[in-house]
Structure formats: C-alpha cells, structure tokens
Amino acid sequence: MDLKSFSSTSVSTFEVDHVGRSYSTLISSFRHKVGVGFSPHFKCRRGLFLRTYSAPDNTYLTDKAGISSVGEDNLATETGLHINGTSGSIRSFYTRNLRVLDAFDDEYGGVVVDPDRLPSNPYTFAALLRLSLSHWKKMGKKGIWLKLPLEQSDLVPIAVKEGFQYHHAEPGYVMLTYWIPEGPSMLPANASHQVGVGGFVINDNNEVLVVQEKHCSPATLGLWKIPTGFILEAEEIYTGAVREVKEETGIETEFIEVIAFRHAHNVAFEKSDLFFICMLRPLSLKINVDDLEIAAAKWMPLVEFLEQPLIQEDSMFKKIVDIFIARLGKRYCGLSTHQVVSKFDGMVSSLYYNVIDNEDNCVGN
Amino acid sequence: MDLKSFSSTSVSTFEVDHVGRSYSTLISSFRHKVGVGFSPHFKCRRGLFLRTYSAPDNTYLTDKAGISSVGEDNLATETGLHINGTSGSIRSFYTRNLRVLDAFDDEYGGVVVDPDRLPSNPYTFAALLRLSLSHWKKMGKKGIWLKLPLEQSDLVPIAVKEGFQYHHAEPGYVMLTYWIPEGPSMLPANASHQVGVGGFVINDNNEVLVVQEKHCSPATLGLWKIPTGFILEAEEIYTGAVREVKEETGIETEFIEVIAFRHAHNVAFEKSDLFFICMLRPLSLKINVDDLEIAAAKWMPLVEFLEQPLIQEDSMFKKIVDIFIARLGKRYCGLSTHQVVSKFDGMVSSLYYNVIDNEDNCVGN
C-alpha cells in the first residue's frame, strides 16, 4: 500500500476556502485554504485516507482514558492510518491506541480538526484533544479549528475546558478555535453583517408599490412603505430585491439599479446592517398579498406616497425619496450590476457600478 | 412591596434591539425588542427584579432534581420573585423550589432566557429547562433564545438534548434557539456577510499608493495592489478604508467616495463577502510599512500601475481600474457618505449616495 500517495493527494480533495484577515488581491478575498470544509453540510468522503499528525514521541494512551472505544475511528487506524510527523517521514501504525485527532494543515500554519472523524466517546475526545494540543504546540502550530456538529455537543465543554473559544455557529454546528502563539489571535473574524434590500417599484401610472406590515413598530404605524427584507444565504442583492417584492406583493419585477445604501451598527446581536435600496421595473400589476408578513399592499399614487407625514418628517426617509425622484427624472446615477470573473479566485461575482457615460443622463437602462 | 411595579418596569430597562425577519420601516430594520441583550458584553444589572414565568400548575420541583442548589438564584426568589402567569395575575412565592428559568418576553411571542441568571448546577439547569419548555409551550410561546456564556459551556449539551439548535456564537458565548410552533422557524438568521474595503489613493504626481502582501496567493505573486482589509466591528466603511491604508502604509488619507462594490458568495465559512472600493485623498506622503502583513509599499506611477499584466489580463481588475480612471477624469459618479438619523429607530447611520447634480461632473467633493 502506497501510503505516501494518500498523504499527498487527500488534502486537496477536501480543500475549501475561507477568508484570512486581509485581502490578498487587488480586491478579492484572501483565500485561506484549509484541509476540511467549514460548511455544516460538508460531508467528508469516508474511505479516503486523510493526513494526520503524529503523536508526540509516539506516546501511547492508556485504555483508562477510554481510547479503546474510539469505535469507527479504529477502522481508519486499523486499515492504514499513516502518521506524517515533523520530520516528514511517513510511517504506518496498526495499533489502536496511538492516536491524535484526525486533522489537516491549513496554509497559515494552523490545523483543522476533521469534524467527520471525531471520537464519539467524550473521554476519548478529551484525552486525544489534550494530547493533540500538546503535539501541535510542539510543532509550532498557530490557529486550531475545531468544528463540533450539533449531535456531538457533549464535546463542547471538553474543548472549552482545554482553552478553546467559540468562533461562530450555524444551526447544525459550532466552530471553536484555539490560538496557540503568544499575542492576539490572528484568526479571521466571524461574519459581521446582515444584508437587507428594499424595492422601489413604480408603474406607468406613476404609482408606487407599497405595503403595510403586520409586525411594525408603533412609530411606523400607518406608514405605506416599499417592500423590504433580508437577502438569503448566497443570494444576490438584485435577486433578493426582486424576490422580496414578489413574496410580499405577488408583483413580478426586474432589477434596474441600486440607488443608495445605508450602513447601521449594533442592530442584531451586536452585528451591523447594510441595506440596499433598489429601483425595480414592474413586469406585472396584479397584487397578491403575503398573509404571513403583510397586512396590506397597493399601488399608491407617487404624490400621495411622498406626502405621507411619516416620510416628510423623517430626514432619512425624505432623503431616500428625494434620490428616488431624482432617479425617476434621470438626474441621478444608480449602480447597476455586472457579472465578473476574476482569475485570481476563479469566482463569479457581482460588481456594482455606474454605467460610465459622458451625458447628463447617467442611466444606462 | 409593590411587585406589580417591578413587572411593568423591569423589562424596558433591559430592552435592546435585534432584527426580525423583515424590515418594518421604509428602509430601516425591523427592530425586534427583546427582554435582554444579546451582546456578550451585556451585563444584566443585578438587584433589579425581573419578570419571570410561572411554573405550570404551580408544580413543585423535587430536591432530587437538584433544584435546591440553584445558589444565587435563590436570592431573587427569596427576596421577592413574582410570577406573572397566563392569567395576568401577580403572585409572589418565597419557596426555593418553585422555579422556571428567569426569562423575558420578546415582542414576537418569544422568550429570552436571562444569561446572567442561569443556574450554575447543570442538573438544576436540566430540570428547569425541561420545566420551562413545557411551560412556554403551554403558554403558546414561539421562539426561545438561550445565550450560554463560554464559562457555562457544560450547559450546551443539556440544551441540545432538549431540542435546541445553535443560532450563532461569538468568542464568549453561544446562542441557542428553540422554535416551538409547527412549521419552519421564523427566527431571524445569523449574520451573513463580512465586509471588506480597499483604498485607491493617488497623489499630485499621479502616483498610486500600492502594496505587496506577505501572504498572497501564487496567482497574485508580484502584483502591486491597493491596500485592502476587513472593517472592524461597528466600523464605518469610510473609516475602515482610511484605517487600513494607514495601518498598511502609514499614509494618512480622507475618504472621498465609494466608487463600486463587489458581492461574492461562499467565501468564508459559507458566508458572503461585500467589498467596497473607495477613493481616498492622501494627506501625507511618507510611507511606513506594516511589517506584519505587508512586504513592500510604494507610490507607483499610475501608468505603471495600470499596465501591470496581472491587472490588464483580469476582467474584474481591469473594470475596477477603468472606473477609477473615469472617476479621476470626473466622468464617473461615486457614492459619498452622509450621516442620517431616522426617528423611527433613533439610530445615526450612514447613507451612501451620489451628490445629485445636473452637470456632467457628478463629483461633489
């Protein structure tokens, strides 16, 4: 069995990207390649052999710590677990008791513990984690990433006891980290923002599509407002605006431009909020209200919409409406969206910018 | 002792906002008032009496479940815990054994468990959590929010066993949720984006401020790029761009405009990324390189910067540079920032939009 070939190929099979602390290209993210996906949906294909770290000094754990109950992990051990130590030498062990946690190197001197090969027995985990940390420290490793699935939540207090902190969580898992070196952690931060969209939709009769929400603050009671909502995971701003309008009112639209955006802080769970105000063109007229969130929806004459006291008396709403009116009069340039691919990260992404034009009318649509 | 007054005033003392599923005002967030802060730094002021929920049917917990070891929680109980049951009647109990978890109502029919008054004993917590869930279900409650501090990670597996899922986490805590009603959870999602900034800085000699990073991907090796980085918690885009330039190069700048932004997905931990390209004006010229992240920094003649093959050969970089050049020639409108306050949420926030102008030159700076 050529164990060496497993060691050189297995890691790339599982490579996914996450962002480091800074941007490494002109504009794109610093793509931090790590050995295993952080996605809660990511499934590590079993049957492939994974690069692991050697136990320091080949220490044997005693059965007292429950190592013999590793269970399915033994399978990998017994069918050819290989140890890639600091010396770079490849050795194989067929004993059940010599183990550290299955893990991968990342490109930044860190270690990513394989979430699909965690011991099921908490005592085994506790012993292996301690041994692994000691080993990684000796190897000069920096950040340790430990993703614990929801169904293995009994391992959380064990990791915390060893000095791990929470990094982020999604419904199905919590990610913990441990920063080994002296000094502040250089690990990338958790997501910091949520993103909302609002859609200005105006028809040929100069009527704006407006809604009243079922759950509104007392301050906005009676206000007819534009449809708004949060964008979904991995959704585009332009898609999200069209979707929200459709969901709340049944109206089909097409995206024209982002005309402005708002940045606010300490909104939800201490996080920040970016809200993109979009101009949309209606493709249908018949309203069909979403009963769950919306109390009422209608086409409202533009003048009537603008003259609502709650809009006229509020500096922010007034400014946004002014922009909207300027845009209608083609005295304003919004940002349209363009798909771009950069060879530096290979990703398709959306670049929002004005159509460059020498005329007064900046509108390219 | 007027217990009723405590019940009517204590909740507002602790009110903070978080975002619900949709936006409730014209553009601002749906501010979901809940009874206790989600901030890891938030400290519930002890000594105030908190509204709690009654145990169903005034059930007494037995000592077998460890309730007598609630510890500091007994203080509140013994000095005047009041129970606000479904009937709305106010009753007081001075027994140590009749308890559910201290919690607050939120405005959406949900419950927020007080993270500062969790039992320290896991057995007590397990018994109280089960009792509380049963009680909240009977009361028709919807979303339950349970914030567990890092130092009480031993409670995590207990909550998961009762059916809680992770919602989000920050270094010092993990937030778990439980959605009681039938159907999909209507609780707001976790933060979905990280936000980066890049600064185009050009001096009077038509030289662009550029850097080479220490940790760059092989694809960008040798590229002279603009300074970039992530914005900090609650930081403004315009502040973040100025800070990153200063940190990486030592150059002082002032913010002019956002000239474009990029939206990419599945970047870090399955999250999305918004990157704002900013135009900055230099206020100093002497470069002082940040040795930690930056290998080199310099003022580079604009033509030389543009003609770098790595920029010319990449459609995204090329487009951004084209926008930059158009903006320099005043043939492009960027978005400048304006502080606005809306009375609907009382928040100061930054609105980014073009200066409305009838001339070709959209530049208002």
Chai-1 contact restraints between the chains, C-beta under 6 A:
chainA,res_idxA,chainB,res_idxB,connection_type,confidence,min_distance_angstrom,max_distance_angstrom,comment,restraint_id
A,H18,B,A268,contact,1.0,0.0,6.0,A-B,restraint_1
A,H18,B,F269,contact,1.0,0.0,6.0,A-B,restraint_2
A,V19,B,V267,contact,1.0,0.0,6.0,A-B,restraint_3
A,V19,B,A268,contact,1.0,0.0,6.0,A-B,restraint_4
A,S22,B,G229,contact,1.0,0.0,6.0,A-B,restraint_5
A,S22,B,E293,contact,1.0,0.0,6.0,A-B,restraint_6
A,Y23,B,G196,contact,1.0,0.0,6.0,A-B,restraint_7
A,Y23,B,T228,contact,1.0,0.0,6.0,A-B,restraint_8
A,S24,B,E213,contact,1.0,0.0,6.0,A-B,restraint_9
A,S24,B,C216,contact,1.0,0.0,6.0,A-B,restraint_10
A,S24,B,S217,contact,1.0,0.0,6.0,A-B,restraint_11
A,T25,B,T220,contact,1.0,0.0,6.0,A-B,restraint_12
A,L26,B,K225,contact,1.0,0.0,6.0,A-B,restraint_13
A,L26,B,F317,contact,1.0,0.0,6.0,A-B,restraint_14
A,I27,B,G198,contact,1.0,0.0,6.0,A-B,restraint_15
A,I27,B,R262,contact,1.0,0.0,6.0,A-B,restraint_16
A,I27,B,F275,contact,1.0,0.0,6.0,A-B,restraint_17
A,S29,B,V267,contact,1.0,0.0,6.0,A-B,restraint_18
A,S29,B,D273,contact,1.0,0.0,6.0,A-B,restraint_19
A,F38,B,F269,contact,1.0,0.0,6.0,A-B,restraint_20
A,S39,B,E270,contact,1.0,0.0,6.0,A-B,restraint_21
A,S153,B,V156,contact,1.0,0.0,6.0,A-B,restraint_22
A,S153,B,P157,contact,1.0,0.0,6.0,A-B,restraint_23
A,S153,B,V160,contact,1.0,0.0,6.0,A-B,restraint_24
A,D154,B,P157,contact,1.0,0.0,6.0,A-B,restraint_25
A,V156,B,S153,contact,1.0,0.0,6.0,A-B,restraint_26
A,V156,B,V156,contact,1.0,0.0,6.0,A-B,restraint_27
A,P157,B,S153,contact,1.0,0.0,6.0,A-B,restraint_28
A,P157,B,D154,contact,1.0,0.0,6.0,A-B,restraint_29
A,V160,B,S153,contact,1.0,0.0,6.0,A-B,restraint_30
A,Q165,B,P171,contact,1.0,0.0,6.0,A-B,restraint_31
A,Y166,B,A169,contact,1.0,0.0,6.0,A-B,restraint_32
A,Y166,B,P171,contact,1.0,0.0,6.0,A-B,restraint_33
A,Y166,B,V174,contact,1.0,0.0,6.0,A-B,restraint_34
A,H168,B,A169,contact,1.0,0.0,6.0,A-B,restraint_35
A,A169,B,Y166,contact,1.0,0.0,6.0,A-B,restraint_36
A,A169,B,H168,contact,1.0,0.0,6.0,A-B,restraint_37
A,A169,B,A169,contact,1.0,0.0,6.0,A-B,restraint_38
A,A169,B,V174,contact,1.0,0.0,6.0,A-B,restraint_39
A,P171,B,Q165,contact,1.0,0.0,6.0,A-B,restraint_40
A,P171,B,Y166,contact,1.0,0.0,6.0,A-B,restraint_41
A,V174,B,Y166,contact,1.0,0.0,6.0,A-B,restraint_42
A,V174,B,A169,contact,1.0,0.0,6.0,A-B,restraint_43
A,V174,B,V174,contact,1.0,0.0,6.0,A-B,restraint_44
A,A191,B,A191,contact,1.0,0.0,6.0,A-B,restraint_45
A,A191,B,H193,contact,1.0,0.0,6.0,A-B,restraint_46
A,A191,B,Q194,contact,1.0,0.0,6.0,A-B,restraint_47
A,A191,B,K271,contact,1.0,0.0,6.0,A-B,restraint_48
A,S192,B,Q194,contact,1.0,0.0,6.0,A-B,restraint_49
A,H193,B,A191,contact,1.0,0.0,6.0,A-B,restraint_50
A,H193,B,H193,contact,1.0,0.0,6.0,A-B,restraint_51
A,H193,B,V195,contact,1.0,0.0,6.0,A-B,restraint_52
A,Q194,B,A191,contact,1.0,0.0,6.0,A-B,restraint_53
A,Q194,B,S192,contact,1.0,0.0,6.0,A-B,restraint_54
A,V195,B,H193,contact,1.0,0.0,6.0,A-B,restraint_55
A,G196,B,Y23,contact,1.0,0.0,6.0,A-B,restraint_56
A,G198,B,I27,contact,1.0,0.0,6.0,A-B,restraint_57
A,E213,B,S24,contact,1.0,0.0,6.0,A-B,restraint_58
A,C216,B,S24,contact,1.0,0.0,6.0,A-B,restraint_59
A,S217,B,S24,contact,1.0,0.0,6.0,A-B,restraint_60
A,S217,B,R31,contact,1.0,0.0,6.0,A-B,restraint_61
A,A219,B,F344,contact,1.0,0.0,6.0,A-B,restraint_62
A,T220,B,S24,contact,1.0,0.0,6.0,A-B,restraint_63
A,T220,B,T25,contact,1.0,0.0,6.0,A-B,restraint_64
A,T220,B,F344,contact,1.0,0.0,6.0,A-B,restraint_65
A,K225,B,L26,contact,1.0,0.0,6.0,A-B,restraint_66
A,T228,B,Y23,contact,1.0,0.0,6.0,A-B,restraint_67
A,G229,B,S22,contact,1.0,0.0,6.0,A-B,restraint_68
A,A234,B,H265,contact,1.0,0.0,6.0,A-B,restraint_69
A,A260,B,Y353,contact,1.0,0.0,6.0,A-B,restraint_70
A,F261,B,Y352,contact,1.0,0.0,6.0,A-B,restraint_71
A,R262,B,I27,contact,1.0,0.0,6.0,A-B,restraint_72
A,R262,B,S349,contact,1.0,0.0,6.0,A-B,restraint_73
A,R262,B,L351,contact,1.0,0.0,6.0,A-B,restraint_74
A,H263,B,S350,contact,1.0,0.0,6.0,A-B,restraint_75
A,A264,B,M347,contact,1.0,0.0,6.0,A-B,restraint_76
A,A264,B,S349,contact,1.0,0.0,6.0,A-B,restraint_77
A,H265,B,A234,contact,1.0,0.0,6.0,A-B,restraint_78
A,V267,B,V19,contact,1.0,0.0,6.0,A-B,restraint_79
A,V267,B,S29,contact,1.0,0.0,6.0,A-B,restraint_80
A,A268,B,H18,contact,1.0,0.0,6.0,A-B,restraint_81
A,A268,B,V19,contact,1.0,0.0,6.0,A-B,restraint_82
A,F269,B,H18,contact,1.0,0.0,6.0,A-B,restraint_83
A,F269,B,F38,contact,1.0,0.0,6.0,A-B,restraint_84
A,E270,B,S39,contact,1.0,0.0,6.0,A-B,restraint_85
A,K271,B,A191,contact,1.0,0.0,6.0,A-B,restraint_86
A,D273,B,S29,contact,1.0,0.0,6.0,A-B,restraint_87
A,F275,B,I27,contact,1.0,0.0,6.0,A-B,restraint_88
A,E293,B,S22,contact,1.0,0.0,6.0,A-B,restraint_89
A,D314,B,S342,contact,1.0,0.0,6.0,A-B,restraint_90
A,D314,B,K343,contact,1.0,0.0,6.0,A-B,restraint_91
A,S315,B,V340,contact,1.0,0.0,6.0,A-B,restraint_92
A,M316,B,V340,contact,1.0,0.0,6.0,A-B,restraint_93
A,M316,B,S342,contact,1.0,0.0,6.0,A-B,restraint_94
A,F317,B,L26,contact,1.0,0.0,6.0,A-B,restraint_95
A,I320,B,I27,contact,1.0,0.0,6.0,A-B,restraint_96
A,I323,B,Y353,contact,1.0,0.0,6.0,A-B,restraint_97
A,A326,B,I356,contact,1.0,0.0,6.0,A-B,restraint_98
A,Y332,B,I356,contact,1.0,0.0,6.0,A-B,restraint_99
A,C333,B,C333,contact,1.0,0.0,6.0,A-B,restraint_100
A,C333,B,N354,contact,1.0,0.0,6.0,A-B,restraint_101
A,V340,B,S315,contact,1.0,0.0,6.0,A-B,restraint_102
A,V340,B,M316,contact,1.0,0.0,6.0,A-B,restraint_103
A,S342,B,D314,contact,1.0,0.0,6.0,A-B,restraint_104
A,S342,B,M316,contact,1.0,0.0,6.0,A-B,restraint_105
A,K343,B,D314,contact,1.0,0.0,6.0,A-B,restraint_106
A,F344,B,A219,contact,1.0,0.0,6.0,A-B,restraint_107
A,F344,B,T220,contact,1.0,0.0,6.0,A-B,restraint_108
A,M347,B,A264,contact,1.0,0.0,6.0,A-B,restraint_109
A,S349,B,R262,contact,1.0,0.0,6.0,A-B,restraint_110
A,S349,B,A264,contact,1.0,0.0,6.0,A-B,restraint_111
A,S350,B,H263,contact,1.0,0.0,6.0,A-B,restraint_112
A,L351,B,R262,contact,1.0,0.0,6.0,A-B,restraint_113
A,Y352,B,F261,contact,1.0,0.0,6.0,A-B,restraint_114
A,Y353,B,A260,contact,1.0,0.0,6.0,A-B,restraint_115
A,Y353,B,I323,contact,1.0,0.0,6.0,A-B,restraint_116
A,N354,B,C333,contact,1.0,0.0,6.0,A-B,restraint_117
A,I356,B,A326,contact,1.0,0.0,6.0,A-B,restraint_118
A,I356,B,Y332,contact,1.0,0.0,6.0,A-B,restraint_119
